[in-house]
């Protein structure tokens, strides 16, 4: 399995990193112990450092050392909104808002609002770090698209030290975090400055640099996510408070569905039953009373299946795929862990979110979305008893399509024993609960490709061209061969054995698990 090979490669990389730089665990004065602990447990972080430095272990170690020292200097793990001067937020010079065409969040820098000032440079750096760390925790593994809006700006707005710091954030501190860097309407007077900037960028970063104007910026960002001065339709106006990246809203029917629950369920049931019948019987038989399967057939099915199709269970779960991954939060376990998958077929218009209460008390929850007009969420606000689970069905309204830019936010908070769970009580509860006591988990949307798209994409590539994943694996394995080339055979064998792997001495290109 390719996934297993990739995990093995990461495991080897972690072992080699620790064998070459064993003082990580004894560097409490140099690093934050929480960062060291994360390096030991987070595969994505290890993979990020190794692949970003093309598996050259010395370069990866330098990157880890530099980024960990920076994280401790800026106290990243404890950096909060209240620890940043309020005036930084009020300027509106830096913020997160909107998405590019690939579904990556936009990180805006309004260059005309920047003024070079040695007295405030440290606060500006901490401010940028705050946004990056906030996003990294909320959307793990998702890259950012940086937009430098240079309209109405001049040479006096460019602080080269600040620009170099921003580049370092993506080049060193946050590996694999940058999707692209869009330079909008750069004045010709800044050409000389940007020639200097390019010398600070590595080949990877230079390839991600996009210079655009009003005429071609929509190559990367749709009009709905661009302000009017860029030719877009987004009427967003920055203001603070609150923070502008919190774009989640209550679904349209949070306080009651557009139609009654009973009427909605009947329509869903009729539609789904019709699809099932038409696939099994001819048109004449489909006119008979609804009967998908006989009792004897149903009796041979497991309970989970019967519930899914509405036998001894809710009809609203019929045809909804069960999540396969789980995020383990402090109050709730949320399935799926990262994304909801929607497609163009009727059977792909619904997704299931399963919440499991892992506390000893009742937990209130609610679900918000960035696109409330597109989705129906049932239930969107309720409570879950201790040790119990709740199934939430997210369905697309007719005529709408899911988008990679769509997001869902699951919010949860523990309730006092004996607290009421009615609508008035829950409404008041959410007004009173302190923000630090609220657990939040974000889910993004994944749009499934249609069979035609998949076949079309496959036909565009020769059969002998390796996939991206295969190429990544080949690169990783080749990199491991390079980074271990200088080690003695005994040292290498010891490293591989500590990882539970063995590299054949007869064929160094064969990775055996």
NUDOTI-165486 format. One record per residue (C-alpha): residue number from 1; residue in one letter; x negated, y, z negated. Coordinates in nm, 2 decimals, decimal comma. Layout:
<mardrens>
MARDREN  rogu  vovo      xx      yy      zz
MARDREN   NUM     A       X       Y       Z
...
</mardrens>
This chain:
<mardrens>
MARDREN  rogu  vovo      xx      yy      zz
MARDREN     1     X    0,00    0,00    0,00
MARDREN     2     X   -0,14    0,34    0,10
MARDREN     3     X   -0,01    0,50   -0,22
MARDREN     4     X   -0,20    0,25   -0,43
MARDREN     5     X   -0,52    0,31   -0,23
MARDREN     6     X   -0,48    0,69   -0,29
MARDREN     7     X   -0,43    0,63   -0,66
MARDREN     8     X   -0,74    0,41   -0,67
MARDREN     9     X   -0,94    0,68   -0,49
MARDREN    10     X   -0,83    0,94   -0,75
MARDREN    11     X   -0,91    0,69   -1,03
MARDREN    12     X   -1,26    0,65   -0,89
MARDREN    13     X   -1,30    1,02   -0,86
MARDREN    14     X   -1,20    1,08   -1,22
MARDREN    15     X   -1,45    0,81   -1,34
MARDREN    16     X   -1,73    0,97   -1,14
MARDREN    17     X   -1,65    1,32   -1,26
MARDREN    18     X   -1,67    1,20   -1,62
MARDREN    19     X   -1,98    0,99   -1,57
MARDREN    20     X   -2,16    1,28   -1,40
MARDREN    21     X   -2,03    1,54   -1,65
MARDREN    22     X   -1,96    1,36   -1,97
MARDREN    23     X   -1,97    1,66   -2,19
MARDREN    24     X   -1,62    1,77   -2,08
MARDREN    25     X   -1,47    1,61   -2,40
MARDREN    26     X   -1,73    1,79   -2,62
MARDREN    27     X   -1,69    2,14   -2,48
MARDREN    28     X   -1,43    2,29   -2,71
MARDREN    29     X   -1,63    2,61   -2,73
MARDREN    30     X   -1,64    2,64   -2,35
MARDREN    31     X   -1,30    2,51   -2,24
MARDREN    32     X   -0,94    2,49   -2,37
MARDREN    33     X   -0,89    2,13   -2,49
MARDREN    34     X   -0,55    2,13   -2,33
MARDREN    35     X   -0,71    2,17   -1,99
MARDREN    36     X   -0,96    1,89   -2,05
MARDREN    37     X   -0,67    1,67   -2,16
MARDREN    38     X   -0,48    1,75   -1,84
MARDREN    39     X   -0,78    1,66   -1,63
MARDREN    40     X   -0,78    1,32   -1,79
MARDREN    41     X   -0,41    1,26   -1,72
MARDREN    42     X   -0,31    1,46   -1,41
MARDREN    43     X   -0,38    1,28   -1,09
MARDREN    44     X   -0,28    1,58   -0,88
MARDREN    45     X   -0,53    1,80   -1,05
MARDREN    46     X   -0,82    1,56   -1,00
MARDREN    47     X   -0,71    1,51   -0,63
MARDREN    48     X   -0,69    1,89   -0,59
MARDREN    49     X   -1,05    1,95   -0,70
MARDREN    50     X   -1,20    1,66   -0,51
MARDREN    51     X   -1,02    1,72   -0,18
MARDREN    52     X   -1,06    2,10   -0,19
MARDREN    53     X   -1,44    2,04   -0,22
MARDREN    54     X   -1,43    1,75    0,04
MARDREN    55     X   -1,53    1,50   -0,23
MARDREN    56     X   -1,87    1,66   -0,28
MARDREN    57     X   -1,89    1,58   -0,66
MARDREN    58     X   -2,14    1,86   -0,75
MARDREN    59     X   -1,91    2,12   -0,58
MARDREN    60     X   -1,60    1,98   -0,75
MARDREN    61     X   -1,78    1,99   -1,09
MARDREN    62     X   -1,88    2,36   -1,04
MARDREN    63     X   -1,53    2,44   -0,95
MARDREN    64     X   -1,39    2,27   -1,26
MARDREN    65     X   -1,64    2,44   -1,48
MARDREN    66     X   -1,57    2,78   -1,34
MARDREN    67     X   -1,19    2,75   -1,34
MARDREN    68     X   -1,18    2,60   -1,69
MARDREN    69     X   -1,40    2,88   -1,83
MARDREN    70     X   -1,17    3,14   -1,66
MARDREN    71     X   -0,86    2,97   -1,80
MARDREN    72     X   -1,00    3,00   -2,15
MARDREN    73     X   -1,12    3,36   -2,10
MARDREN    74     X   -0,77    3,46   -1,99
MARDREN    75     X   -0,60    3,23   -2,24
MARDREN    76     X   -0,39    3,09   -1,96
MARDREN    77     X   -0,21    2,82   -2,16
MARDREN    78     X   -0,07    3,09   -2,40
MARDREN    79     X   -0,02    3,38   -2,15
MARDREN    80     X    0,34    3,50   -2,18
MARDREN    81     X    0,55    3,78   -2,05
MARDREN    82     X    0,52    3,97   -2,38
MARDREN    83     X    0,14    3,95   -2,37
MARDREN    84     X    0,12    4,16   -2,04
MARDREN    85     X    0,16    4,54   -2,06
MARDREN    86     X    0,52    4,63   -1,97
MARDREN    87     X    0,41    4,89   -1,72
MARDREN    88     X    0,25    4,62   -1,51
MARDREN    89     X    0,59    4,46   -1,45
MARDREN    90     X    0,76    4,80   -1,39
MARDREN    91     X    0,54    4,89   -1,10
MARDREN    92     X    0,67    4,62   -0,87
MARDREN    93     X    0,33    4,59   -0,71
MARDREN    94     X    0,31    4,20   -0,76
MARDREN    95     X    0,60    3,96   -0,78
MARDREN    96     X    0,75    3,63   -0,65
MARDREN    97     X    1,06    3,64   -0,43
MARDREN    98     X    1,20    3,45   -0,13
MARDREN    99     X    1,05    3,17    0,08
MARDREN   100     X    0,87    3,12    0,41
MARDREN   101     X    1,00    2,89    0,69
MARDREN   102     X    0,83    2,59    0,53
MARDREN   103     X    1,01    2,64    0,19
MARDREN   104     X    0,70    2,79    0,02
MARDREN   105     X    0,76    3,07   -0,23
MARDREN   106     X    0,64    3,41   -0,13
MARDREN   107     X    0,39    3,59   -0,35
MARDREN   108     X    0,42    3,96   -0,27
MARDREN   109     X    0,15    4,23   -0,30
MARDREN   110     X    0,28    4,58   -0,23
MARDREN   111     X   -0,06    4,73   -0,14
MARDREN   112     X    0,06    5,09   -0,14
MARDREN   113     X    0,15    5,06   -0,51
MARDREN   114     X   -0,20    4,97   -0,61
MARDREN   115     X   -0,44    5,23   -0,73
MARDREN   116     X   -0,81    5,16   -0,80
MARDREN   117     X   -0,88    5,21   -1,17
MARDREN   118     X   -1,16    5,04   -1,37
MARDREN   119     X   -0,96    5,09   -1,69
MARDREN   120     X   -0,67    4,87   -1,57
MARDREN   121     X   -0,85    4,61   -1,36
MARDREN   122     X   -0,85    4,35   -1,65
MARDREN   123     X   -0,47    4,39   -1,70
MARDREN   124     X   -0,41    4,36   -1,33
MARDREN   125     X   -0,61    4,03   -1,32
MARDREN   126     X   -0,42    3,89   -1,62
MARDREN   127     X   -0,09    4,00   -1,45
MARDREN   128     X   -0,18    3,80   -1,13
MARDREN   129     X   -0,29    3,50   -1,35
MARDREN   130     X    0,05    3,52   -1,53
MARDREN   131     X    0,24    3,48   -1,21
MARDREN   132     X    0,03    3,20   -1,07
MARDREN   133     X    0,04    3,00   -1,39
MARDREN   134     X    0,42    3,06   -1,43
MARDREN   135     X    0,47    2,93   -1,07
MARDREN   136     X    0,23    2,63   -1,12
MARDREN   137     X    0,43    2,51   -1,42
MARDREN   138     X    0,77    2,57   -1,26
MARDREN   139     X    0,69    2,42   -0,92
MARDREN   140     X    0,40    2,18   -0,97
MARDREN   141     X    0,24    2,07   -0,64
MARDREN   142     X    0,42    2,33   -0,43
MARDREN   143     X    0,19    2,58   -0,25
MARDREN   144     X    0,24    2,96   -0,23
MARDREN   145     X    0,24    3,19    0,07
MARDREN   146     X    0,07    3,52   -0,02
MARDREN   147     X    0,21    3,83    0,16
MARDREN   148     X   -0,01    4,15    0,16
MARDREN   149     X    0,24    4,42    0,26
MARDREN   150     X    0,01    4,70    0,38
MARDREN   151     X    0,27    4,92    0,53
MARDREN   152     X    0,22    5,29    0,42
MARDREN   153     X   -0,11    5,20    0,26
MARDREN   154     X   -0,46    5,35    0,30
MARDREN   155     X   -0,82    5,29    0,21
MARDREN   156     X   -0,75    5,44   -0,14
MARDREN   157     X   -0,52    5,15   -0,22
MARDREN   158     X   -0,79    4,89   -0,16
MARDREN   159     X   -0,98    4,77   -0,47
MARDREN   160     X   -1,24    4,53   -0,34
MARDREN   161     X   -1,30    4,38   -0,69
MARDREN   162     X   -0,93    4,31   -0,73
MARDREN   163     X   -0,91    4,16   -0,37
MARDREN   164     X   -1,21    3,94   -0,45
MARDREN   165     X   -1,04    3,82   -0,77
MARDREN   166     X   -0,72    3,73   -0,58
MARDREN   167     X   -0,93    3,52   -0,33
MARDREN   168     X   -1,11    3,35   -0,62
MARDREN   169     X   -0,77    3,25   -0,77
MARDREN   170     X   -0,70    3,04   -0,46
MARDREN   171     X   -1,05    2,94   -0,37
MARDREN   172     X   -1,16    2,83   -0,72
MARDREN   173     X   -0,90    2,85   -0,99
MARDREN   174     X   -0,60    2,69   -0,82
MARDREN   175     X   -0,71    2,42   -0,57
MARDREN   176     X   -0,47    2,34   -0,28
MARDREN   177     X   -0,24    2,62   -0,40
MARDREN   178     X   -0,25    2,84   -0,09
MARDREN   179     X   -0,02    2,77    0,21
MARDREN   180     X   -0,11    3,08    0,40
MARDREN   181     X   -0,21    3,44    0,35
MARDREN   182     X   -0,01    3,69    0,56
MARDREN   183     X   -0,16    4,03    0,62
MARDREN   184     X    0,13    4,26    0,73
MARDREN   185     X    0,06    4,58    0,93
MARDREN   186     X   -0,31    4,62    0,83
MARDREN   187     X   -0,42    4,97    0,91
MARDREN   188     X   -0,72    4,99    1,15
MARDREN   189     X   -0,91    5,19    0,89
MARDREN   190     X   -0,93    4,88    0,68
MARDREN   191     X   -1,10    4,66    0,94
MARDREN   192     X   -1,44    4,72    0,79
MARDREN   193     X   -1,32    4,63    0,45
MARDREN   194     X   -1,16    4,30    0,57
MARDREN   195     X   -1,48    4,20    0,75
MARDREN   196     X   -1,64    4,20    0,40
MARDREN   197     X   -1,34    4,00    0,26
MARDREN   198     X   -1,38    3,73    0,52
MARDREN   199     X   -1,73    3,66    0,40
MARDREN   200     X   -1,58    3,56    0,06
MARDREN   201     X   -1,35    3,31    0,22
MARDREN   202     X   -1,44    2,95    0,30
MARDREN   203     X   -1,34    2,79    0,64
MARDREN   204     X   -1,02    2,65    0,48
MARDREN   205     X   -0,90    2,99    0,37
MARDREN   206     X   -1,00    3,17    0,69
MARDREN   207     X   -0,78    2,93    0,88
MARDREN   208     X   -0,49    3,02    0,65
MARDREN   209     X   -0,52    3,40    0,72
MARDREN   210     X   -0,25    3,54    0,94
MARDREN   211     X   -0,25    3,90    1,07
MARDREN   212     X    0,10    4,00    1,17
MARDREN   213     X    0,31    4,30    1,25
MARDREN   214     X    0,69    4,37    1,26
MARDREN   215     X    0,72    4,21    1,60
MARDREN   216     X    0,58    3,87    1,50
MARDREN   217     X    0,62    3,83    1,12
MARDREN   218     X    0,93    3,62    1,17
MARDREN   219     X    0,70    3,35    1,31
MARDREN   220     X    0,64    3,26    0,95
MARDREN   221     X    0,93    3,41    0,75
MARDREN   222     X    1,29    3,42    0,85
MARDREN   223     X    1,47    3,75    0,85
MARDREN   224     X    1,69    3,66    0,55
MARDREN   225     X    1,37    3,66    0,33
MARDREN   226     X    1,22    3,98    0,48
MARDREN   227     X    1,29    4,34    0,37
MARDREN   228     X    1,45    4,58    0,62
MARDREN   229     X    1,12    4,77    0,68
MARDREN   230     X    0,98    4,44    0,82
MARDREN   231     X    1,29    4,38    1,04
MARDREN   232     X    1,46    4,16    0,79
MARDREN   233     X    1,80    4,15    0,62
MARDREN   234     X    1,70    4,09    0,25
MARDREN   235     X    1,84    4,38    0,05
MARDREN   236     X    1,65    4,28   -0,26
MARDREN   237     X    1,53    4,58   -0,47
MARDREN   238     X    1,27    4,51   -0,73
MARDREN   239     X    1,36    4,61   -1,08
MARDREN   240     X    1,24    4,50   -1,43
MARDREN   241     X    1,37    4,34   -1,65
MARDREN   242     X    1,44    4,06   -1,57
MARDREN   243     X    1,16    3,89   -1,38
MARDREN   244     X    1,25    3,88   -1,01
MARDREN   245     X    1,17    3,51   -0,95
MARDREN   246     X    1,47    3,39   -1,15
MARDREN   247     X    1,70    3,37   -0,86
MARDREN   248     X    1,92    3,08   -0,99
MARDREN   249     X    2,29    3,15   -1,01
MARDREN   250     X    2,59    2,96   -1,13
MARDREN   251     X    2,77    2,74   -0,86
MARDREN   252     X    3,08    2,91   -0,73
MARDREN   253     X    3,30    2,66   -0,91
MARDREN   254     X    3,12    2,65   -1,24
MARDREN   255     X    3,43    2,76   -1,43
MARDREN   256     X    3,66    2,55   -1,22
MARDREN   257     X    3,65    2,40   -0,87
MARDREN   258     X    3,78    2,58   -0,56
MARDREN   259     X    4,05    2,31   -0,55
MARDREN   260     X    4,17    2,10   -0,84
MARDREN   261     X    3,95    1,81   -0,96
MARDREN   262     X    4,22    1,56   -0,87
MARDREN   263     X    4,28    1,70   -0,53
MARDREN   264     X    3,90    1,71   -0,46
MARDREN   265     X    3,85    1,35   -0,58
MARDREN   266     X    4,14    1,23   -0,36
MARDREN   267     X    3,99    1,40   -0,05
MARDREN   268     X    3,64    1,26   -0,12
MARDREN   269     X    3,79    0,91   -0,18
MARDREN   270     X    4,00    0,92    0,14
MARDREN   271     X    3,70    1,04    0,35
MARDREN   272     X    3,45    0,79    0,21
MARDREN   273     X    3,70    0,50    0,23
MARDREN   274     X    3,78    0,58    0,59
MARDREN   275     X    3,41    0,57    0,68
MARDREN   276     X    3,38    0,23    0,52
MARDREN   277     X    3,69    0,09    0,68
MARDREN   278     X    3,60    0,21    1,03
MARDREN   279     X    3,27    0,04    1,01
MARDREN   280     X    3,43   -0,29    0,93
MARDREN   281     X    3,77   -0,30    1,09
MARDREN   282     X    3,93   -0,18    1,42
MARDREN   283     X    4,16    0,12    1,44
MARDREN   284     X    4,48   -0,07    1,38
MARDREN   285     X    4,35   -0,23    1,06
MARDREN   286     X    4,22    0,10    0,94
MARDREN   287     X    4,58    0,23    0,91
MARDREN   288     X    4,65   -0,03    0,64
MARDREN   289     X    4,64    0,06    0,27
MARDREN   290     X    4,28    0,13    0,15
MARDREN   291     X    4,11   -0,18    0,05
MARDREN   292     X    3,73   -0,20    0,10
MARDREN   293     X    3,67   -0,54   -0,05
MARDREN   294     X    3,86   -0,82   -0,22
MARDREN   295     X    3,84   -0,89   -0,59
MARDREN   296     X    3,65   -1,21   -0,54
MARDREN   297     X    3,39   -1,01   -0,33
MARDREN   298     X    3,37   -0,74   -0,59
MARDREN   299     X    3,32   -1,00   -0,87
MARDREN   300     X    2,99   -1,10   -0,71
MARDREN   301     X    2,85   -0,75   -0,72
MARDREN   302     X    2,64   -0,61   -1,01
MARDREN   303     X    2,81   -0,35   -1,23
MARDREN   304     X    2,59   -0,07   -1,10
MARDREN   305     X    2,71   -0,14   -0,75
MARDREN   306     X    3,08   -0,15   -0,86
MARDREN   307     X    3,04    0,18   -1,03
MARDREN   308     X    2,88    0,33   -0,72
MARDREN   309     X    3,17    0,23   -0,49
MARDREN   310     X    3,44    0,33   -0,74
MARDREN   311     X    3,54   -0,01   -0,88
MARDREN   312     X    3,56    0,01   -1,26
MARDREN   313     X    3,39    0,35   -1,22
MARDREN   314     X    3,43    0,70   -1,09
MARDREN   315     X    3,52    0,73   -0,72
MARDREN   316     X    3,31    1,05   -0,71
MARDREN   317     X    2,99    0,84   -0,72
MARDREN   318     X    3,08    0,63   -0,41
MARDREN   319     X    2,81    0,65   -0,15
MARDREN   320     X    2,58    0,87   -0,37
MARDREN   321     X    2,22    0,74   -0,38
MARDREN   322     X    2,07    0,66   -0,72
MARDREN   323     X    1,76    0,86   -0,81
MARDREN   324     X    1,43    0,66   -0,82
MARDREN   325     X    1,21    0,90   -1,01
MARDREN   326     X    1,23    1,06   -1,36
MARDREN   327     X    1,10    1,37   -1,52
MARDREN   328     X    1,06    1,32   -1,90
MARDREN   329     X    1,15    1,64   -2,07
MARDREN   330     X    1,16    1,72   -2,44
MARDREN   331     X    1,54    1,71   -2,46
MARDREN   332     X    1,65    1,53   -2,14
MARDREN   333     X    1,51    1,29   -1,89
MARDREN   334     X    1,61    1,42   -1,55
MARDREN   335     X    1,64    1,20   -1,24
MARDREN   336     X    1,52    1,26   -0,97
MARDREN   337     X    1,20    1,41   -1,10
MARDREN   338     X    1,13    1,67   -0,82
MARDREN   339     X    1,37    1,69   -0,53
MARDREN   340     X    1,72    1,63   -0,40
MARDREN   341     X    1,73    1,48   -0,05
MARDREN   342     X    2,01    1,59    0,19
MARDREN   343     X    2,06    1,50    0,56
MARDREN   344     X    2,29    1,56    0,85
MARDREN   345     X    2,50    1,24    0,80
MARDREN   346     X    2,82    1,25    0,59
MARDREN   347     X    2,66    0,99    0,37
MARDREN   348     X    2,37    1,23    0,31
MARDREN   349     X    2,58    1,53    0,19
MARDREN   350     X    2,58    1,42   -0,17
MARDREN   351     X    2,30    1,37   -0,43
MARDREN   352     X    2,31    1,25   -0,79
MARDREN   353     X    2,13    1,41   -1,09
MARDREN   354     X    2,12    1,18   -1,39
MARDREN   355     X    2,06    1,34   -1,73
MARDREN   356     X    1,96    1,12   -2,03
MARDREN   357     X    1,97    1,27   -2,38
MARDREN   358     X    1,66    1,16   -2,57
MARDREN   359     X    1,73    1,36   -2,89
MARDREN   360     X    1,93    1,27   -3,20
MARDREN   361     X    2,18    1,55   -3,14
MARDREN   362     X    2,42    1,67   -2,88
MARDREN   363     X    2,26    1,86   -2,60
MARDREN   364     X    2,43    2,13   -2,39
MARDREN   365     X    2,33    2,16   -2,03
MARDREN   366     X    2,41    2,36   -1,72
MARDREN   367     X    2,30    2,36   -1,36
MARDREN   368     X    2,22    2,66   -1,15
MARDREN   369     X    2,12    2,70   -0,78
MARDREN   370     X    1,96    2,96   -0,55
MARDREN   371     X    2,24    2,89   -0,30
MARDREN   372     X    2,57    2,89   -0,50
MARDREN   373     X    2,78    2,94   -0,18
MARDREN   374     X    2,65    2,61   -0,03
MARDREN   375     X    2,68    2,35   -0,31
MARDREN   376     X    2,95    2,21   -0,54
MARDREN   377     X    2,81    2,08   -0,87
MARDREN   378     X    3,02    1,86   -1,09
MARDREN   379     X    2,99    1,90   -1,38
MARDREN   380     X    2,79    2,22   -1,37
MARDREN   381     X    2,82    2,29   -1,74
MARDREN   382     X    2,89    2,05   -2,02
MARDREN   383     X    2,72    1,86   -2,31
MARDREN   384     X    2,57    1,52   -2,36
MARDREN   385     X    2,60    1,31   -2,67
MARDREN   386     X    2,28    1,18   -2,84
MARDREN   387     X    2,14    0,88   -2,65
MARDREN   388     X    2,40    0,91   -2,38
MARDREN   389     X    2,37    0,99   -2,01
MARDREN   390     X    2,56    1,22   -1,77
MARDREN   391     X    2,59    1,18   -1,39
MARDREN   392     X    2,61    1,51   -1,20
MARDREN   393     X    2,71    1,51   -0,83
MARDREN   394     X    2,57    1,78   -0,61
MARDREN   395     X    2,75    1,80   -0,27
MARDREN   396     X    2,72    2,03    0,02
MARDREN   397     X    3,03    2,24    0,12
MARDREN   398     X    3,16    2,17    0,47
MARDREN   399     X    2,98    2,36    0,74
MARDREN   400     X    2,66    2,42    0,54
MARDREN   401     X    2,32    2,26    0,57
MARDREN   402     X    2,06    2,21    0,30
MARDREN   403     X    1,74    2,41    0,33
MARDREN   404     X    1,38    2,35    0,19
MARDREN   405     X    1,42    2,70    0,04
MARDREN   406     X    1,72    2,58   -0,18
MARDREN   407     X    1,64    2,51   -0,55
MARDREN   408     X    1,83    2,38   -0,85
MARDREN   409     X    1,76    2,46   -1,22
MARDREN   410     X    1,87    2,23   -1,50
MARDREN   411     X    1,89    2,41   -1,83
MARDREN   412     X    1,93    2,23   -2,17
MARDREN   413     X    1,94    2,32   -2,53
MARDREN   414     X    2,00    2,11   -2,85
MARDREN   415     X    2,32    2,18   -3,04
MARDREN   416     X    2,38    2,18   -3,41
MARDREN   417     X    2,56    1,87   -3,55
MARDREN   418     X    2,93    1,91   -3,54
MARDREN   419     X    2,92    2,20   -3,29
MARDREN   420     X    3,22    2,22   -3,05
MARDREN   421     X    3,17    2,12   -2,69
MARDREN   422     X    3,47    2,30   -2,53
MARDREN   423     X    3,44    2,57   -2,27
MARDREN   424     X    3,47    2,86   -2,51
MARDREN   425     X    3,22    2,71   -2,76
MARDREN   426     X    2,96    2,63   -2,48
MARDREN   427     X    3,00    2,98   -2,34
MARDREN   428     X    2,92    3,13   -2,68
MARDREN   429     X    2,64    2,88   -2,74
MARDREN   430     X    2,46    2,99   -2,42
MARDREN   431     X    2,49    3,35   -2,53
MARDREN   432     X    2,34    3,29   -2,87
MARDREN   433     X    2,07    3,03   -2,81
MARDREN   434     X    1,71    3,17   -2,82
MARDREN   435     X    1,53    3,14   -2,49
MARDREN   436     X    1,23    2,95   -2,64
MARDREN   437     X    1,47    2,67   -2,73
MARDREN   438     X    1,59    2,62   -2,38
MARDREN   439     X    1,44    2,34   -2,17
MARDREN   440     X    1,42    2,42   -1,80
MARDREN   441     X    1,35    2,18   -1,51
MARDREN   442     X    1,35    2,28   -1,14
MARDREN   443     X    1,45    2,06   -0,84
MARDREN   444     X    1,38    2,15   -0,48
MARDREN   445     X    1,57    2,04   -0,18
MARDREN   446     X    1,42    1,80    0,08
MARDREN   447     X    1,59    1,79    0,42
MARDREN   448     X    1,59    1,44    0,57
MARDREN   449     X    1,50    1,41    0,94
MARDREN   450     X    1,75    1,27    1,18
MARDREN   451     X    1,66    0,94    1,36
MARDREN   452     X    1,63    1,14    1,68
MARDREN   453     X    1,38    1,38    1,52
MARDREN   454     X    1,17    1,09    1,38
MARDREN   455     X    1,17    0,91    1,72
MARDREN   456     X    1,08    1,24    1,89
MARDREN   457     X    0,79    1,31    1,65
MARDREN   458     X    0,67    0,95    1,69
MARDREN   459     X    0,67    0,97    2,07
MARDREN   460     X    0,47    1,29    2,07
MARDREN   461     X    0,17    1,12    1,90
MARDREN   462     X   -0,03    0,83    2,05
MARDREN   463     X    0,01    0,50    1,86
MARDREN   464     X   -0,36    0,49    1,78
MARDREN   465     X   -0,36    0,83    1,62
MARDREN   466     X   -0,38    0,78    1,24
MARDREN   467     X   -0,12    0,95    1,03
MARDREN   468     X   -0,20    1,24    0,80
MARDREN   469     X   -0,19    1,01    0,50
MARDREN   470     X   -0,42    0,76    0,67
MARDREN   471     X   -0,66    1,03    0,76
MARDREN   472     X   -0,66    1,16    0,41
MARDREN   473     X   -0,74    0,81    0,28
MARDREN   474     X   -1,02    0,77    0,53
MARDREN   475     X   -1,16    1,11    0,43
MARDREN   476     X   -1,13    1,03    0,06
MARDREN   477     X   -1,30    0,69    0,10
MARDREN   478     X   -1,58    0,84    0,32
MARDREN   479     X   -1,62    1,12    0,06
MARDREN   480     X   -1,66    0,87   -0,22
MARDREN   481     X   -1,93    0,69   -0,02
MARDREN   482     X   -2,11    1,02    0,01
MARDREN   483     X   -2,08    1,13   -0,35
MARDREN   484     X   -2,20    0,79   -0,47
MARDREN   485     X   -2,48    0,76   -0,22
MARDREN   486     X   -2,74    0,89   -0,46
MARDREN   487     X   -2,64    0,67   -0,75
MARDREN   488     X   -2,81    0,35   -0,82
MARDREN   489     X   -2,62    0,03   -0,73
MARDREN   490     X   -2,60   -0,06   -1,10
MARDREN   491     X   -2,45    0,29   -1,19
MARDREN   492     X   -2,21    0,27   -0,90
MARDREN   493     X   -2,10   -0,08   -0,99
MARDREN   494     X   -2,05    0,03   -1,35
MARDREN   495     X   -1,84    0,33   -1,24
MARDREN   496     X   -1,62    0,12   -1,01
MARDREN   497     X   -1,57   -0,15   -1,28
MARDREN   498     X   -1,47    0,11   -1,53
MARDREN   499     X   -1,20    0,21   -1,28
MARDREN   500     X   -1,08   -0,14   -1,23
MARDREN   501     X   -1,21   -0,14   -0,88
MARDREN   502     X   -1,49   -0,32   -0,69
MARDREN   503     X   -1,67   -0,21   -0,37
MARDREN   504     X   -1,80   -0,49   -0,17
MARDREN   505     X   -2,18   -0,49   -0,14
MARDREN   506     X   -2,15   -0,66    0,20
MARDREN   507     X   -1,93   -0,39    0,35
MARDREN   508     X   -1,94   -0,05    0,19
MARDREN   509     X   -1,64    0,07    0,40
MARDREN   510     X   -1,41   -0,19    0,25
MARDREN   511     X   -1,22   -0,08   -0,06
MARDREN   512     X   -1,10   -0,38   -0,25
MARDREN   513     X   -0,84   -0,35   -0,53
</mardrens>
